[in-house]
Amino acid sequence: MKKILFVLFAILLAGCAEYELPLTYDMVVAVSYPAEFSQGGPVPGVEVRVTNIQTGRQYLAVTGSDGRALFHVRGGNYNIVVSLSEVREIEIEGYPVEKTILFNGALSGQLVTASGGNFSLVLGYSVESEGFIIKELYTSGCKTAEGKSYQADKFVEIYNNTDKVLYADGLCIGVVHSTTTYQPTPWVNPDGSLMDRIPLWSFVAIVPGSGREHPIAPGTSFVVALSGLNHRDDPNGNPNSIDLSHAAWEFYVEDGMYVDVPSVPNILMQRITSGTAMIFDVRGQVTIIFRLPSDDLQGIFTDPDNFMVQPGGTFRCFMVPWGWVVDGVENARLDDRGVYKRLPDMIDVGYIQHRGSQEKVAIRRKVLSVVNGRTVYKDTNNSTEDFLTNVTPEPGVIQKE
């Protein structure tokens, strides 16, 4: 009997030892500045985040003086993200000025095997945005008291994050063509890098006006709603929903899915693909705001050079060059099989997800500071760090903390 117990105990110990000592391998990420800064040298003291695509587990490490961060990880595929900001002197139109520079970089699907992995990441950079930002995005929809899907209450809220008046006239809202999140996008160059134009489908929404008709004061926002109804209180709405009657505009499509609410003006809607409403995927929607290079809308939207058919597919999308983009957020679909990026690092180096459809949850920017009563939201071009997720939608509410 004692021998049997001893054997069983030995087997148990062996099993525990095998479980508690998983094999890990060295993963080294060497981070360097772009050539325009610090002679392209190493970036010391910056946090590097790596995420196992298969398990979702995240690891953090800080680079040493040589710009290298060391991890001990299981074998698998990893996404690598680095984001930081520094005040630097740069030259604008021949004059030296101090600006906050956003340094961002990412690598996707990097393989770590038994021999480990060594990866080099050269950061890109951009000057900190001083204009409009996407402050809140609500696409999940909610449920009725009977448990049915209710999707008429989606909205985009755009905020003036500066200390001066900005004009919304001509500002465009676009939704990036949805493809399977856990697979690389087909909108890539032959070498696998993202094309330098962003594919939009459904509709492009354009704020009307001649240029100075719609001033947005510092620290204020405007809401564009799928339907500008008081969804919560209207008998045709849903008591579980929200009030969008104060929206500045609505995404109304003539003869479309939703009725025209007379009290809320209609934003201009330029059709890109077929459909009866602006598409905002309940599982997450990559969204951008941008400005067109001219006010010749007819010329822009009839120019075949501004369109492209999806590689290997049939969807014909409107293509927005990176340089037109004012702000964007990689609100990727929730999927435990991983996330492949749709936006370039200069627009959003990270991504943010919410729980899923009909959950009545939004993503919203974090408050960075409050300056003389004016809220400044965090904007580092990294939605992973800049946004809160799974928050209760609060259209038009400016948070103070």
N, C-alpha and C positions, 0 to 999 in steps of 0.2 A: 504493500500500500504506500509506504514512504517513497519507494522508488518511483511509483506511478506519479505521485504528487510532485516529486522532484523534476521528473521529465516534463510534466505539464507546466511547471513553473519556469523551467528553462526555455520551453517553447514560447511561453508568454513573454518572457524577457526579450527573447530574440525578435519576436514580432514587434514589441514596443520600440526596441532599439532601431529596427528598420524603419518604423513610422516616424520616429522622432528625429532621425538624422537624414533628411532628404538631401540629395546631391545638389550642390550649388556651384556655380561657375563665376569666374571673375568677368565683370562687364565694366569696361572703361569708356567714359565719354569725355572727349577733349573738346572744350568750348573755346572758340576764338572770336574776336571782334571782326567786323567787316574791314576791308582794306582801308576804308576812309577814316577809321578811328584806331588810335593806338598802334598804328602800323600793322594792323591785323593780328596783334599779339594775343596771348591767352587772357581769358576772363577769370580772374580770381574771385573767390568768395561768393559765387552765385549758386543758387539752388537749382539742381537738375532733377526733373521729375520723369521717371520711367514707369510705364504701365504695361503689364503683361496683357496682350490682346486676348489670349485664351481664357484667363481667369479674372481679369479686371483688377488684379492686385497692383498697388502702386508702391514705388520705392522712391525715397528722397535722399539726396546726398549733396554736399556742397563742394565746389571745386577748390583745389588747393592753389598755391601760388603759380603752379604750372598750368592752370586751367583744366586740370583733369579731375573727374569725379569717379570714384570706385564704388561698384555695387557687387553684392554677392547674390545671385539670382538663380532661379531654376531655368532650365532650357526652355526656349519658346521664342515667340515673336513679340517685340516690344516697340511701343511708341515712346519717343523721347521729346520732351518739351523744355525749353528754357525761355524765360521772360524776365527782363529787368529794365529799369529806366535810370538815366543819368542826366544831369544837367551838363551840357557841353557847349562850347563856343563853336558856332558854325558861321559860314559866310552866306549871307543872303543879299543878292544884287550888289555884291562887292563890299558889303559892310559886315563886320563881325558882330554877332549877336549871341546872347545866351538863350538856349532853348532846351526844353526837356526832350531827350531823344529816347525813343522806345526801341530797345533791342529785343528781337524775337527770333526764335529758330525752332525747327521741329524736324524729326525724322520719323517715318512711319514704317512699321512692319520689319524692324531690324532683327535679324536672327541671331540668337545666342545658342551655341551648341556646347558639347563637352570640352571643346578647345577654347571656350570663352568667347568674348567679342570685344573688339576695339572699334570705336566709332568717332568720327570727327564731325563737329557741328560748327559751321561758320554762320554767325548770326546775321540776319538782315536788320534793317533799321528804317524808322520813319520818324518824322517830327510829330510830337504829340498833337492830336486833333484839337482844334480850337473852335469847333463848330457844332452842328447838330449831331446827336447820338441817338441810337435806339435805346430808350430808357426801360421800356417794358414790352414784352411780347407774350400774348396769350393766344394759343392756338389749340389747346387741349379740348375745349368745349366742356360740357357738363352733362348731367342726367336730369330728366324730369322726375317728378314725384313717382311716376309709374315705372321708372328705371329705363326710359327710352333715351336715345342719344339726342342731344341738343347742341347744334353747332353754329347757330346764328350769331353768337355773342363774342366772336373772336375780334381782336384788335391789335393795333400797333401804336405805341406811344413814343413820340419823338420829342426830345428835350433840348433846349438851348443851354449847353453846359458852359457858356462863356459869360463874361461880364459886360457884353454889349448886345445891342439889338441885332437879330438876324432875321432874314426874310425867307419865308417858306415857299414863296412863289417858284414854281418850276422844280421843286424837289420831287424826286421819283422814289417809289417803293417797288421793289421787285422780289419775287420768290425764286430761289434757285431750283433748277430742274431736279426733281427728286429721283435718285437712283438708290440701289440697295446700299445701306449704310456700311455694312460689314464687308463690302467688296470695293475695290478701287473704282473710282468714277471713270467712265469711258471718255470724259472730256479732258484728255491728256495729250501731250506731245509724244512723238515716237520714243523718247527716252523715259517716258513714264511721268514726267513732271507735269504739273497743272498747266493748261493753256493760259495765256495771259489775257484771256477774256472769259467772263463768267456767263454761263448759259441761264437765261431766264425763260420761264414758260408761263402759262395761264394768262395773266394780264400784267401790264405795267401801269401803276397808278401814278398820276401826275398832279401835283397841287396846282390849281389854276392861278392866274394872275400875270400881270405885266412886268413884275420885278420887285415892286415895293407896295403891294396891296395887302400883304399878310405879315405884318411884323410880329415877331415872337420875342417878348422881353427876356432879359437875362433871368435864368432860374425859373423859367416857365416852360410848359410843354403843350403839345396838341395831340389829340387822339384821332386816329382814323379807324372807324369801326366797320366790320362786315355788314352790320345793320344797326343804324343809329336809333335803336328802340330802347325804351326802359324795359329791358327784358324781364327784370325782376317783378315789376308791378303791373305791366300791361297784361290784359286778359289774353292777348295772343302770344304772350311770352312764356316765361318759366320762372316760378317763384324761387327756384334754386339758382338762378342766374344773377346777372349784374345789370346795373343801370348804365347804358351807353347813350342816353338822350343828350348828354352834354358834349358829345363828340364834335370835333370841328368839321369833319367830313365823313362820308360813308363810301364804301366800295360798291356802289350800286351799279348793277349790270342790267341794261334795258331788257325786258322780257326774261329776266333771269330768275334765280332761285328765291331771292328775297325781295319783299315789297319795298318800294321807295318811301322812306319816312320824310314827309314834307318839311319838318322842322330842322332837318340836318342836311346841309348842302352836299351835293354829289361831287366827289373827286373825279378828275378826268380819268377815263379808263381806256387804255390802248390794248386791244386784244392781240395776244401772241399765238395762243393755241385755242382749240375749241373748249367750251365750258360755259356754264351758266352762273358762275360765281368765282371770285378770286380764291384760288386754292391755298389753304393753309393746313398742312397735314397735321392731324390731331396728335401724331406721335412725335412731332418736332418739325420745324421748318427753318431751313437756312434762309436768311433774309438779309437784303442789303437796302440801303438808301443811297441815292446817287444823283448826279446832275448831268443832263445832256449837254453836249458841246455847243448847241445853238437852240434857238426857240423855233426852228423850222421842223415842227413835229412831223408834218407830212413827208418832208424829204428824208428825215431820219428813219421813219418807220416804213418807208417804201424802198429804201436802199438795200438791195440784196446783199451787199457786203457786210451789213450789220446783222445778218442772220446766218445760221449754220444748222445743218441736220445732224442729229446725234450720231457720232461714229458707231456704226453697226446697228443703228436703230432708225426710227422714222420721225421722231419729234423734231420739229423745226423751231429752234429757240432764238431769241433775241440776245445778242452777245454784247456784254458790257465790258469794255476795257478796264483794267484795274485802276487806271488813273481817273476814271469818272467817279469812283466810289467815295462817298463821304463817310460811311460807317457800315459795318456788317457784323452779324453774329451767326456763328456756326451752331445753331440749335439743332443738333443731330438727332435722328430717331433713336429712341431707347432700344438697344440691342446688346445682349450679353456676348455676342460673337465679335465685338470690336467696332471701331469707328475709323473710317478713312475720310480724310479731309476733302472738302469741296471749295473752301476759300483759301487763298494764299496767306502765308504768315504775315505779310504786311498789313492785312486786313484783320485777321483773327488767327493767332497762332494756336489757340486752344479750341475747346468746344464745350457746350453745356447741354445737358439733357434734362427732360422732366419725366414724371412717372409714366405718363401714357394718356390714352384717349379717355375723354369724359371724366377726367379727374378734377376739373376746375382748378388747375394749377398754372401759374405763370412763371416766367423767368424775369428777374428784375435786377438792375444794376445795384451794386453796393454803394452806399454813401461814403465818399472819400473824406469830405470835410464840409463844414458850413461856414461861409465867409460873409460876415455882416448880414446874416439871415438868408443868404443865397446858398442853396445846396449845390455842391460840386460832386458829381457822381464819378466813380472810378472808371478810368478809360485807359487801359494799357495795351489795347488790341489783343487781349488774352481773355476770352470769355470764361475760361475755367476759373480764373482768379477774379474777374470783374463782376460776375453775376451771382445772384442768389437763385436757387431753383426750388420748385414745388412750393411757391408762395401763393397766398390768396390774391387774385387779381384786384388791383386798386387803380383803375384808370383815372388819370387826372390828379391823383394824390402825390404830392411832393414830399418824400420822406426826409426827416431831419437826422435820423440815426440808423 
